[in-house]
């Protein structure tokens, strides 16, 4: 009888442990996309739905560089369950481009959705920025301009061929739209109302250890310019009362993202909560710097408007 009681006790402990482990597995929501490698997230909120735009990392397991031939789009109404939509855009949709679906961002204006993308130009050496447009957040998108909006020969602050990447767009309270972008140098310029032409000269922003991935968002009276800092990349941020600065550097927001050399952020408010969307290399099969995965964690503000350090978690968003 003692042996039976002991066996029952051991079995009960094992079952309880398995139940706890199963519950822990159920509570792991990062990465949010696990059937594909996804990178360089950009998100918008439209009609009570979050639309997430990513690059699709497709590098073979033994290939140690980026292979990104298309962009993807997902949607969610709860930040936990994500629906995949058909591929909305590829570099091949820009006849003047020759490839590489690098970081991008979508913004809605006047009922249309404008997608600013990084691609390699077909005839002008280096990376460039194009614009696609659609009547739907899930596409299909088509080239809105028929040529590049930004080319490598338009910026002369550095000799590298990849300084015109990572576009982000913000429409200010007065209706003026601004395009920010860059690698090693942060550039910005006004956009015309049609969203596909520059409206004035290109300016630069002096930021400590700026690498790439500028992103503009606003909360209350404060504008926030976050960006990839150093390499491997952390995310740092600066604050201003104006979208054109002056910007006051505030520090690190997010540490190096797991086993990924790059870090790329999108910040949104959805249903009264703030979210920090990023990528790391956490899918255990062959995840890494060239096979990345998009994750989401909460973002919090201090009473003075500064940002609390983002804590990257495996659990992700729970409610």
N, C-alpha and C positions, 0 to 999 in steps of 0.2 A: 504493500500500500504506500509506503514511504517513497519507493521508486516511482510509482505512478504519480504521486503528488509532485515529486521533483521534476519528472518529465513534463507534467502539465504546467508547472511554473516556468520551466525553460521555454516550452512552446509558447506560453503567453508572452514572455519577454521578447522572443523572436518576432511574433506577430505584431506586437506593439512597435518594435523597432522598424519593421517593414512598413507599417502604417505611417509612422513618423517620416520615414524616408520618402514614401510615396507622396505624402502631403508636402514635403519640402520640394520635391520635383515639380509638383503641381504649382507651387508658388514661384517657380523660376520663369520669369517673363522676358528676360533679356538673354540673347538678342530677340527682337520682336519678329524678325524674318529669319527662318531657319532652312527653308527649302532652296534658297539662293544666297550667294554672297552679295551683300549690298553695301554701298559706301556713299560718302558725301551727301548726307541727308539734307533735304530742304522741305519745309512743310508750310501749308497755309490752312486757314480755317475758312470754310465756305458752307453756308446753309447747314450749320450745326454738324458738320463733318470735317474731319482732318484729312487732308490729302498730303501724302508723303511721296516725294520724288527722290529717287536715288540713282546712282550709277550701278551697273551690274558687273561686279568683279568676276571675270571668267578665266583668270590665269590658271594654266595647268598646275598640278601639285608641285612639279619640279621647276616651275618657271618663276623667276624672282624679279618680275617687273609687272607693270600694270597692263592688263588686257581688258579694256572696257569698250564694248562695241554697241552698247545700247543703254538707254535710260528706262527706268521702271517707275510705275506709280501704284500706290496702295492707298486704301482709305479705311477710316475707322470712325466709329461714333462713340467709342469708350476708351481709346488709347491702349486697349488690351488686345482686342480681336481685330486683325487686319485683313482686308480683302484685296486680293491681287486683281489688277485690271490688265487688259492686253497692252503689249509694248506700245507706248504712245509716240516715241521719237527715237531716231537713230542719227548718227552723224551723216549717213548716206542721204538723209532727207535734205541736207544742205549741199547743193550741187557744187559749190565752191570749196567745200571742205574735203579733206582726205581721211579723216578718221579721228578716233579717240573721244569717247563720251566722258569727259572729265566733269568736274563739279559744276553745278547749275543751280538755278533758282526760278521758281514760278511766282508770279504776282497777278492778282486780278485787278482790272480797271475797266470801268464802263461796260461790264458784261462780257469782257473778253479776258482770256488768260494768256499772259505773255511769259514765255520760257526763255530765259537767258542762259546760254550754255557755253562751255569751253570746248573747243575743237581745234584740231590742227588744220591750218589753212592749206589749200591745195597749191597755191602759187606764190604766196608771201610767206617767207620763212618764219616759223614759230607758231605759237599758240595764238588763238584769236577768240573773240566772243561773238556769237551769233544770237539771233532772236527768232523764236518760233511763236505761233499764235494759234489759238483754238477758241471755239465757243463753249467748250466743256473742259472742266478741270482734268478729265481723264483722256482728253484728246479725241480723235487724232490731231496732232499738231503739224503745222506746215511752216516753212520758212517765211517769215513776215517781211523780210527786207530784200532778199535775193542776193545779198552780199554780207560780208562781216560788218558788225557794228564797230568793233575794236580790232585792230591788227597790230602786230608786233612793231611795225615801223612807226606807229603813232606815239609810242612812249620811248624815251631815250635815257631814262634815269639809270638803266642798267643794261649790260650787254647780253644778258641771258635771253634765250628764246622763249622762255616759259613764264615771263613776268605778267602776261595779260591773261590771267586765269581767275577762276573762282568769283564770278559775278554775283552781286547781291543788290537788290533794288528796294527802295523805300519811297513811298509817296507821302510827303509831309502834309501837315494840317491845311496848308494853303493850296494844296493840289500839285505842288511842284514835285516831280519825281527825280530821284538821285540814283545814279549807278556807282557802286563801289566795287573795286576789284584789285587784284595784284598778287605778286609774289616778290618778296624782298623789299618791294616798294608798294605802299598802299595808295591807289589812285581813286579819284572820284570825279564825276562830272554830272551836270544837269542833263535830264532828258526832256525832249519836247513832249507836248501833250499826246502825240501819236505813239509814244513809248518806243520808237524804233530809230530815233535820231538824237544825236547829242545836241544840246542847246548851250553852247559856250565852250570855253577851254577846259582842258584836263588839269586837275589840281592833284597835289599829293598831301598825305597826312603823315606826320612824324610820330611814329609809335615805337616804344622800346621793343627790340628783338622781334619785329614784325616778320613773319615768314609768309603766311598766306591766309586764305579763308576768312576775309572780313565779313562781318554780319551786323546789320543794323536792326535794332528794335527799340521800342519806346515804352516806357511805363510811367504814368503820371506826367510830371514835367521833365523827366530825364530821358535823354537819348543814350543808348548804349552801343558802343562799337566793340564787339568781341572779335578775336582773331587767333589764329594759330601762332604760337610763341615758341621760338627756338626750334631745335630738331634733335631728337624726336620731339614731337609737338605736344605742348600743353595748350590750353586755351586761356588767354588773358583778356582783360577788358579795360576800356576807358569810358568815361562819362562826360556828357556835355549838356548844356541847356539849348544847344543849337545843333542841327544835323550837320552843319559845316564846321563845327568846333568853335572855340578851341577845346581839344579833348584832354581830359585829365586822367592819366593812367592810374588804375586802381589795384592792379595785381592779378594774380593767378585765379582763374575761375574753375578750371578742370585740369587734373593732372594727366600725365601721359596715359593714353587709353589702352591698357592691357599690352598685348604683344603687337601693336600696330604703331609704326613710326609716325603716321599721320593722325591728325585729330581734326574733325570738321563738325561744326555745330549749327543747329537751327533752334531758335527759341520762340515758343508760342504760348499764348494764353488760351485755354479752352475750358469752357464751362466753369469759369472762376478759379481755375488752377493754372499754375505756370509750369512749363515743361522744358527740359533741356534734352535735345535729340542729338545724338553723336554716333560715331562708329568706333569699333575696336576690332580685334582679331580673334574673338572668343569662341567661334564654333570649333569644337575640339578636333574635328577630322583633319582639316588642313588649313584652318584659319590662320591669318597672319597679316602682314603689311600689304599683301597684294590679293588677299582673299578676306575682305573685311565684312563686318556685320553691324547693322544699325541697331542701336539701343535707345531707350528712353528712361530718364529719371526726373524727379521733381526738381524745380528751381525755386529758391526762396530769396526774398528781399529783406534787408535790414531796414529798420525804421528810417534811417537817413537816405535810403535809396540804393545803397551799395548792395552788392550781390553776395550771398553766402556761397562758400565753396560747394561745388556740386559733388555729391558723393555717388560714385558709380556703384551700382548694385547688380547682383544676379537676379534679385527678385523683381526689379523694375517697378512698373505700375501695377498696383493691386486693386485700386478702386477709383 
